[in-house]
Amino acid sequence: MENIIKKYSNGEVTVVWKPDLCQHATFCWKGLPGVFNPKVRPWIDPYGASTEQIVGQVEKCPSGALSYFYNKGEENGIET
């Protein structure tokens, strides 16, 4: 079985989502609804808050389904 990995970048930081790990604790979308909105697709909008706010919220993910890395010269992009 192939694990799904989605990446969403704002140019400064890339949010990595591994849906197979998600426990649906709702910390992400309740804490930063401008970025994480499960009612729309793609459900992560990396332009919905500052990089610092995004990183802070991702670090609260209890399951590890969300992670991030800082970009170094990569293009902006959203995987759907």
PDB file as gemmi writes it, atoms N, CA and C in Angstrom:
CRYST1    1.000    1.000    1.000  90.00  90.00  90.00 P 1                      
ATOM      1  N   MET A   1       0.836  -1.176   0.000  1.00  0.00           N  
ATOM      2  CA  MET A   1       0.000   0.000   0.000  1.00  0.00           C  
ATOM      3  C   MET A   1       0.888   1.247   0.000  1.00  0.00           C  
ATOM      4  N   GLU A   2       0.601   2.159  -0.876  1.00  0.00           N  
ATOM      5  CA  GLU A   2       1.379   3.381  -1.004  1.00  0.00           C  
ATOM      6  C   GLU A   2       0.851   4.445  -0.049  1.00  0.00           C  
ATOM      7  N   ASN A   3       1.755   5.044   0.700  1.00  0.00           N  
ATOM      8  CA  ASN A   3       1.370   6.128   1.605  1.00  0.00           C  
ATOM      9  C   ASN A   3       1.246   7.424   0.827  1.00  0.00           C  
ATOM     10  N   ILE A   4       0.178   8.159   1.076  1.00  0.00           N  
ATOM     11  CA  ILE A   4      -0.063   9.438   0.410  1.00  0.00           C  
ATOM     12  C   ILE A   4       0.650  10.527   1.189  1.00  0.00           C  
ATOM     13  N   ILE A   5       1.353  11.385   0.465  1.00  0.00           N  
ATOM     14  CA  ILE A   5       2.011  12.545   1.056  1.00  0.00           C  
ATOM     15  C   ILE A   5       1.693  13.743   0.182  1.00  0.00           C  
ATOM     16  N   LYS A   6       1.137  14.787   0.782  1.00  0.00           N  
ATOM     17  CA  LYS A   6       0.810  16.023   0.060  1.00  0.00           C  
ATOM     18  C   LYS A   6       1.667  17.149   0.610  1.00  0.00           C  
ATOM     19  N   LYS A   7       2.063  18.058  -0.283  1.00  0.00           N  
ATOM     20  CA  LYS A   7       2.891  19.196   0.117  1.00  0.00           C  
ATOM     21  C   LYS A   7       2.261  20.492  -0.363  1.00  0.00           C  
ATOM     22  N   TYR A   8       2.296  21.501   0.508  1.00  0.00           N  
ATOM     23  CA  TYR A   8       1.705  22.806   0.224  1.00  0.00           C  
ATOM     24  C   TYR A   8       2.722  23.872   0.623  1.00  0.00           C  
ATOM     25  N   SER A   9       3.160  24.686  -0.329  1.00  0.00           N  
ATOM     26  CA  SER A   9       4.222  25.648  -0.068  1.00  0.00           C  
ATOM     27  C   SER A   9       3.773  27.082  -0.294  1.00  0.00           C  
ATOM     28  N   ASN A  10       4.288  27.988   0.529  1.00  0.00           N  
ATOM     29  CA  ASN A  10       4.063  29.416   0.319  1.00  0.00           C  
ATOM     30  C   ASN A  10       5.347  30.114  -0.130  1.00  0.00           C  
ATOM     31  N   GLY A  11       6.356  29.351  -0.444  1.00  0.00           N  
ATOM     32  CA  GLY A  11       7.641  29.895  -0.860  1.00  0.00           C  
ATOM     33  C   GLY A  11       8.656  29.925   0.264  1.00  0.00           C  
ATOM     34  N   GLU A  12       8.199  30.173   1.477  1.00  0.00           N  
ATOM     35  CA  GLU A  12       9.087  30.187   2.644  1.00  0.00           C  
ATOM     36  C   GLU A  12       9.115  28.846   3.362  1.00  0.00           C  
ATOM     37  N   VAL A  13       7.937  28.245   3.462  1.00  0.00           N  
ATOM     38  CA  VAL A  13       7.807  26.993   4.198  1.00  0.00           C  
ATOM     39  C   VAL A  13       6.897  26.056   3.409  1.00  0.00           C  
ATOM     40  N   THR A  14       7.145  24.764   3.532  1.00  0.00           N  
ATOM     41  CA  THR A  14       6.282  23.754   2.926  1.00  0.00           C  
ATOM     42  C   THR A  14       5.652  22.931   4.038  1.00  0.00           C  
ATOM     43  N   VAL A  15       4.330  22.840   4.005  1.00  0.00           N  
ATOM     44  CA  VAL A  15       3.590  21.998   4.940  1.00  0.00           C  
ATOM     45  C   VAL A  15       3.430  20.635   4.284  1.00  0.00           C  
ATOM     46  N   VAL A  16       3.773  19.606   5.017  1.00  0.00           N  
ATOM     47  CA  VAL A  16       3.666  18.231   4.537  1.00  0.00           C  
ATOM     48  C   VAL A  16       2.529  17.566   5.301  1.00  0.00           C  
ATOM     49  N   TRP A  17       1.614  16.951   4.554  1.00  0.00           N  
ATOM     50  CA  TRP A  17       0.477  16.273   5.174  1.00  0.00           C  
ATOM     51  C   TRP A  17       0.498  14.806   4.788  1.00  0.00           C  
ATOM     52  N   LYS A  18       0.438  13.940   5.800  1.00  0.00           N  
ATOM     53  CA  LYS A  18       0.361  12.493   5.608  1.00  0.00           C  
ATOM     54  C   LYS A  18      -0.996  12.040   6.145  1.00  0.00           C  
ATOM     55  N   PRO A  19      -1.999  11.968   5.269  1.00  0.00           N  
ATOM     56  CA  PRO A  19      -3.358  11.679   5.738  1.00  0.00           C  
ATOM     57  C   PRO A  19      -3.504  10.347   6.458  1.00  0.00           C  
ATOM     58  N   ASP A  20      -2.670   9.373   6.138  1.00  0.00           N  
ATOM     59  CA  ASP A  20      -2.773   8.077   6.804  1.00  0.00           C  
ATOM     60  C   ASP A  20      -2.459   8.158   8.298  1.00  0.00           C  
ATOM     61  N   LEU A  21      -1.739   9.197   8.709  1.00  0.00           N  
ATOM     62  CA  LEU A  21      -1.383   9.361  10.120  1.00  0.00           C  
ATOM     63  C   LEU A  21      -2.382  10.211  10.898  1.00  0.00           C  
ATOM     64  N   CYS A  22      -3.256  10.908  10.192  1.00  0.00           N  
ATOM     65  CA  CYS A  22      -4.150  11.873  10.826  1.00  0.00           C  
ATOM     66  C   CYS A  22      -5.119  11.185  11.792  1.00  0.00           C  
ATOM     67  N   GLN A  23      -5.199  11.731  13.004  1.00  0.00           N  
ATOM     68  CA  GLN A  23      -6.119  11.226  14.025  1.00  0.00           C  
ATOM     69  C   GLN A  23      -7.346  12.123  14.174  1.00  0.00           C  
ATOM     70  N   HIS A  24      -7.448  13.137  13.336  1.00  0.00           N  
ATOM     71  CA  HIS A  24      -8.585  14.058  13.327  1.00  0.00           C  
ATOM     72  C   HIS A  24      -8.815  14.711  14.696  1.00  0.00           C  
ATOM     73  N   ALA A  25      -7.726  15.153  15.304  1.00  0.00           N  
ATOM     74  CA  ALA A  25      -7.798  15.828  16.602  1.00  0.00           C  
ATOM     75  C   ALA A  25      -8.347  17.249  16.469  1.00  0.00           C  
ATOM     76  N   THR A  26      -8.387  17.775  15.279  1.00  0.00           N  
ATOM     77  CA  THR A  26      -8.936  19.096  14.918  1.00  0.00           C  
ATOM     78  C   THR A  26      -8.105  20.273  15.409  1.00  0.00           C  
ATOM     79  N   PHE A  27      -6.916  20.030  15.949  1.00  0.00           N  
ATOM     80  CA  PHE A  27      -6.071  21.132  16.411  1.00  0.00           C  
ATOM     81  C   PHE A  27      -5.753  22.086  15.275  1.00  0.00           C  
ATOM     82  N   CYS A  28      -5.469  21.556  14.098  1.00  0.00           N  
ATOM     83  CA  CYS A  28      -5.024  22.385  12.975  1.00  0.00           C  
ATOM     84  C   CYS A  28      -6.101  23.373  12.549  1.00  0.00           C  
ATOM     85  N   TRP A  29      -7.275  22.884  12.192  1.00  0.00           N  
ATOM     86  CA  TRP A  29      -8.284  23.801  11.649  1.00  0.00           C  
ATOM     87  C   TRP A  29      -8.987  24.623  12.710  1.00  0.00           C  
ATOM     88  N   LYS A  30      -9.023  24.150  13.935  1.00  0.00           N  
ATOM     89  CA  LYS A  30      -9.585  24.991  14.994  1.00  0.00           C  
ATOM     90  C   LYS A  30      -8.596  26.069  15.419  1.00  0.00           C  
ATOM     91  N   GLY A  31      -7.311  25.776  15.317  1.00  0.00           N  
ATOM     92  CA  GLY A  31      -6.293  26.722  15.729  1.00  0.00           C  
ATOM     93  C   GLY A  31      -5.912  27.738  14.677  1.00  0.00           C  
ATOM     94  N   LEU A  32      -6.025  27.360  13.392  1.00  0.00           N  
ATOM     95  CA  LEU A  32      -5.630  28.258  12.309  1.00  0.00           C  
ATOM     96  C   LEU A  32      -6.528  28.014  11.090  1.00  0.00           C  
ATOM     97  N   PRO A  33      -7.813  28.403  11.194  1.00  0.00           N  
ATOM     98  CA  PRO A  33      -8.772  28.110  10.127  1.00  0.00           C  
ATOM     99  C   PRO A  33      -8.489  28.822   8.806  1.00  0.00           C  
ATOM    100  N   GLY A  34      -7.685  29.866   8.820  1.00  0.00           N  
ATOM    101  CA  GLY A  34      -7.325  30.529   7.570  1.00  0.00           C  
ATOM    102  C   GLY A  34      -6.382  29.713   6.712  1.00  0.00           C  
ATOM    103  N   VAL A  35      -5.749  28.731   7.317  1.00  0.00           N  
ATOM    104  CA  VAL A  35      -4.826  27.849   6.594  1.00  0.00           C  
ATOM    105  C   VAL A  35      -5.425  26.463   6.417  1.00  0.00           C  
ATOM    106  N   PHE A  36      -6.004  25.925   7.472  1.00  0.00           N  
ATOM    107  CA  PHE A  36      -6.518  24.556   7.464  1.00  0.00           C  
ATOM    108  C   PHE A  36      -8.043  24.591   7.457  1.00  0.00           C  
ATOM    109  N   ASN A  37      -8.648  24.154   6.356  1.00  0.00           N  
ATOM    110  CA  ASN A  37     -10.105  24.166   6.231  1.00  0.00           C  
ATOM    111  C   ASN A  37     -10.548  22.867   5.563  1.00  0.00           C  
ATOM    112  N   PRO A  38     -11.025  21.900   6.340  1.00  0.00           N  
ATOM    113  CA  PRO A  38     -11.399  20.607   5.773  1.00  0.00           C  
ATOM    114  C   PRO A  38     -12.618  20.646   4.857  1.00  0.00           C  
ATOM    115  N   LYS A  39     -13.297  21.790   4.771  1.00  0.00           N  
ATOM    116  CA  LYS A  39     -14.484  21.893   3.919  1.00  0.00           C  
ATOM    117  C   LYS A  39     -14.157  22.301   2.487  1.00  0.00           C  
ATOM    118  N   VAL A  40     -12.912  22.665   2.209  1.00  0.00           N  
ATOM    119  CA  VAL A  40     -12.524  23.075   0.856  1.00  0.00           C  
ATOM    120  C   VAL A  40     -11.360  22.212   0.373  1.00  0.00           C  
ATOM    121  N   ARG A  41     -11.134  22.223  -0.924  1.00  0.00           N  
ATOM    122  CA  ARG A  41     -10.003  21.513  -1.533  1.00  0.00           C  
ATOM    123  C   ARG A  41      -9.203  22.476  -2.375  1.00  0.00           C  
ATOM    124  N   PRO A  42      -7.908  22.514  -2.273  1.00  0.00           N  
ATOM    125  CA  PRO A  42      -7.154  21.794  -1.259  1.00  0.00           C  
ATOM    126  C   PRO A  42      -7.431  22.354   0.129  1.00  0.00           C  
ATOM    127  N   TRP A  43      -7.363  21.509   1.116  1.00  0.00           N  
ATOM    128  CA  TRP A  43      -7.775  21.910   2.464  1.00  0.00           C  
ATOM    129  C   TRP A  43      -6.718  22.707   3.206  1.00  0.00           C  
ATOM    130  N   ILE A  44      -5.498  22.762   2.674  1.00  0.00           N  
ATOM    131  CA  ILE A  44      -4.435  23.567   3.274  1.00  0.00           C  
ATOM    132  C   ILE A  44      -4.110  24.718   2.336  1.00  0.00           C  
ATOM    133  N   ASP A  45      -4.229  25.945   2.847  1.00  0.00           N  
ATOM    134  CA  ASP A  45      -3.877  27.153   2.098  1.00  0.00           C  
ATOM    135  C   ASP A  45      -2.639  27.764   2.753  1.00  0.00           C  
ATOM    136  N   PRO A  46      -1.459  27.534   2.184  1.00  0.00           N  
ATOM    137  CA  PRO A  46      -0.233  28.008   2.821  1.00  0.00           C  
ATOM    138  C   PRO A  46      -0.071  29.521   2.803  1.00  0.00           C  
ATOM    139  N   TYR A  47      -0.993  30.219   2.149  1.00  0.00           N  
ATOM    140  CA  TYR A  47      -0.965  31.685   2.116  1.00  0.00           C  
ATOM    141  C   TYR A  47      -1.953  32.297   3.111  1.00  0.00           C  
ATOM    142  N   GLY A  48      -2.621  31.464   3.899  1.00  0.00           N  
ATOM    143  CA  GLY A  48      -3.672  31.930   4.796  1.00  0.00           C  
ATOM    144  C   GLY A  48      -3.201  32.515   6.114  1.00  0.00           C  
ATOM    145  N   ALA A  49      -1.905  32.487   6.375  1.00  0.00           N  
ATOM    146  CA  ALA A  49      -1.345  33.055   7.608  1.00  0.00           C  
ATOM    147  C   ALA A  49       0.154  33.217   7.406  1.00  0.00           C  
ATOM    148  N   SER A  50       0.796  33.829   8.372  1.00  0.00           N  
ATOM    149  CA  SER A  50       2.247  34.010   8.271  1.00  0.00           C  
ATOM    150  C   SER A  50       2.961  32.669   8.434  1.00  0.00           C  
ATOM    151  N   THR A  51       4.162  32.618   7.935  1.00  0.00           N  
ATOM    152  CA  THR A  51       4.964  31.407   8.067  1.00  0.00           C  
ATOM    153  C   THR A  51       5.120  31.021   9.533  1.00  0.00           C  
ATOM    154  N   GLU A  52       5.341  31.989  10.395  1.00  0.00           N  
ATOM    155  CA  GLU A  52       5.518  31.713  11.821  1.00  0.00           C  
ATOM    156  C   GLU A  52       4.257  31.108  12.435  1.00  0.00           C  
ATOM    157  N   GLN A  53       3.098  31.620  12.043  1.00  0.00           N  
ATOM    158  CA  GLN A  53       1.838  31.070  12.553  1.00  0.00           C  
ATOM    159  C   GLN A  53       1.632  29.641  12.060  1.00  0.00           C  
ATOM    160  N   ILE A  54       1.939  29.398  10.800  1.00  0.00           N  
ATOM    161  CA  ILE A  54       1.782  28.054  10.233  1.00  0.00           C  
ATOM    162  C   ILE A  54       2.685  27.065  10.958  1.00  0.00           C  
ATOM    163  N   VAL A  55       3.945  27.419  11.111  1.00  0.00           N  
ATOM    164  CA  VAL A  55       4.897  26.539  11.793  1.00  0.00           C  
ATOM    165  C   VAL A  55       4.430  26.257  13.220  1.00  0.00           C  
ATOM    166  N   GLY A  56       3.999  27.284  13.919  1.00  0.00           N  
ATOM    167  CA  GLY A  56       3.520  27.102  15.287  1.00  0.00           C  
ATOM    168  C   GLY A  56       2.344  26.150  15.379  1.00  0.00           C  
ATOM    169  N   GLN A  57       1.424  26.249  14.418  1.00  0.00           N  
ATOM    170  CA  GLN A  57       0.251  25.376  14.441  1.00  0.00           C  
ATOM    171  C   GLN A  57       0.616  23.953  14.050  1.00  0.00           C  
ATOM    172  N   VAL A  58       1.443  23.792  13.045  1.00  0.00           N  
ATOM    173  CA  VAL A  58       1.856  22.453  12.618  1.00  0.00           C  
ATOM    174  C   VAL A  58       2.561  21.726  13.765  1.00  0.00           C  
ATOM    175  N   GLU A  59       3.341  22.443  14.536  1.00  0.00           N  
ATOM    176  CA  GLU A  59       4.051  21.820  15.657  1.00  0.00           C  
ATOM    177  C   GLU A  59       3.102  21.313  16.741  1.00  0.00           C  
ATOM    178  N   LYS A  60       1.849  21.722  16.721  1.00  0.00           N  
ATOM    179  CA  LYS A  60       0.857  21.257  17.694  1.00  0.00           C  
ATOM    180  C   LYS A  60       0.151  19.977  17.256  1.00  0.00           C  
ATOM    181  N   CYS A  61       0.422  19.504  16.057  1.00  0.00           N  
ATOM    182  CA  CYS A  61      -0.244  18.303  15.544  1.00  0.00           C  
ATOM    183  C   CYS A  61       0.180  17.087  16.377  1.00  0.00           C  
ATOM    184  N   PRO A  62      -0.769  16.451  17.076  1.00  0.00           N  
ATOM    185  CA  PRO A  62      -0.408  15.355  17.973  1.00  0.00           C  
ATOM    186  C   PRO A  62      -0.060  14.045  17.269  1.00  0.00           C  
ATOM    187  N   SER A  63      -0.504  13.876  16.041  1.00  0.00           N  
ATOM    188  CA  SER A  63      -0.306  12.599  15.355  1.00  0.00           C  
ATOM    189  C   SER A  63       0.944  12.558  14.486  1.00  0.00           C  
ATOM    190  N   GLY A  64       1.484  13.727  14.162  1.00  0.00           N  
ATOM    191  CA  GLY A  64       2.604  13.766  13.224  1.00  0.00           C  
ATOM    192  C   GLY A  64       2.157  13.751  11.776  1.00  0.00           C  
ATOM    193  N   ALA A  65       0.850  13.850  11.544  1.00  0.00           N  
ATOM    194  CA  ALA A  65       0.348  13.876  10.169  1.00  0.00           C  
ATOM    195  C   ALA A  65       0.770  15.149   9.453  1.00  0.00           C  
ATOM    196  N   LEU A  66       0.949  16.226  10.203  1.00  0.00           N  
ATOM    197  CA  LEU A  66       1.426  17.486   9.642  1.00  0.00           C  
ATOM    198  C   LEU A  66       2.869  17.710  10.075  1.00  0.00           C  
ATOM    199  N   SER A  67       3.688  18.107   9.123  1.00  0.00           N  
ATOM    200  CA  SER A  67       5.058  18.508   9.408  1.00  0.00           C  
ATOM    201  C   SER A  67       5.389  19.640   8.452  1.00  0.00           C  
ATOM    202  N   TYR A  68       6.595  20.153   8.539  1.00  0.00           N  
ATOM    203  CA  TYR A  68       6.979  21.263   7.668  1.00  0.00           C  
ATOM    204  C   TYR A  68       8.479  21.260   7.465  1.00  0.00           C  
ATOM    205  N   PHE A  69       8.893  21.966   6.435  1.00  0.00           N  
ATOM    206  CA  PHE A  69      10.310  22.272   6.263  1.00  0.00           C  
ATOM    207  C   PHE A  69      10.411  23.636   5.616  1.00  0.00           C  
ATOM    208  N   TYR A  70      11.508  24.326   5.928  1.00  0.00           N  
ATOM    209  CA  TYR A  70      11.755  25.634   5.328  1.00  0.00           C  
ATOM    210  C   TYR A  70      12.355  25.437   3.949  1.00  0.00           C  
ATOM    211  N   ASN A  71      11.868  26.200   2.978  1.00  0.00           N  
ATOM    212  CA  ASN A  71      12.322  26.091   1.600  1.00  0.00           C  
ATOM    213  C   ASN A  71      13.628  26.840   1.407  1.00  0.00           C  
ATOM    214  N   LYS A  72      14.408  26.348   0.487  1.00  0.00           N  
ATOM    215  CA  LYS A  72      15.641  27.032   0.101  1.00  0.00           C  
ATOM    216  C   LYS A  72      15.654  27.125  -1.411  1.00  0.00           C  
ATOM    217  N   GLY A  73      15.033  28.180  -1.936  1.00  0.00           N  
ATOM    218  CA  GLY A  73      15.027  28.399  -3.375  1.00  0.00           C  
ATOM    219  C   GLY A  73      14.043  27.563  -4.159  1.00  0.00           C  
ATOM    220  N   GLU A  74      13.119  26.865  -3.480  1.00  0.00           N  
ATOM    221  CA  GLU A  74      12.119  26.076  -4.196  1.00  0.00           C  
ATOM    222  C   GLU A  74      10.987  26.977  -4.667  1.00  0.00           C  
ATOM    223  N   GLU A  75      10.289  26.534  -5.694  1.00  0.00           N  
ATOM    224  CA  GLU A  75       9.157  27.298  -6.222  1.00  0.00           C  
ATOM    225  C   GLU A  75       7.950  27.141  -5.313  1.00  0.00           C  
ATOM    226  N   ASN A  76       7.066  28.129  -5.374  1.00  0.00           N  
ATOM    227  CA  ASN A  76       5.789  28.029  -4.677  1.00  0.00           C  
ATOM    228  C   ASN A  76       4.961  26.943  -5.342  1.00  0.00           C  
ATOM    229  N   GLY A  77       4.134  26.275  -4.570  1.00  0.00           N  
ATOM    230  CA  GLY A  77       3.282  25.284  -5.196  1.00  0.00           C  
ATOM    231  C   GLY A  77       2.356  24.613  -4.220  1.00  0.00           C  
ATOM    232  N   ILE A  78       1.276  24.119  -4.747  1.00  0.00           N  
ATOM    233  CA  ILE A  78       0.292  23.384  -3.972  1.00  0.00           C  
ATOM    234  C   ILE A  78      -0.002  22.102  -4.729  1.00  0.00           C  
ATOM    235  N   GLU A  79       0.093  20.987  -4.030  1.00  0.00           N  
ATOM    236  CA  GLU A  79      -0.301  19.722  -4.626  1.00  0.00           C  
ATOM    237  C   GLU A  79      -1.753  19.469  -4.270  1.00  0.00           C  
ATOM    238  N   THR A  80      -2.533  19.043  -5.240  1.00  0.00           N  
ATOM    239  CA  THR A  80      -3.935  18.742  -4.948  1.00  0.00           C  
ATOM    240  C   THR A  80      -4.193  17.268  -5.090  1.00  0.00           C  
TER     241      THR A  80                                                      
END                                                                             
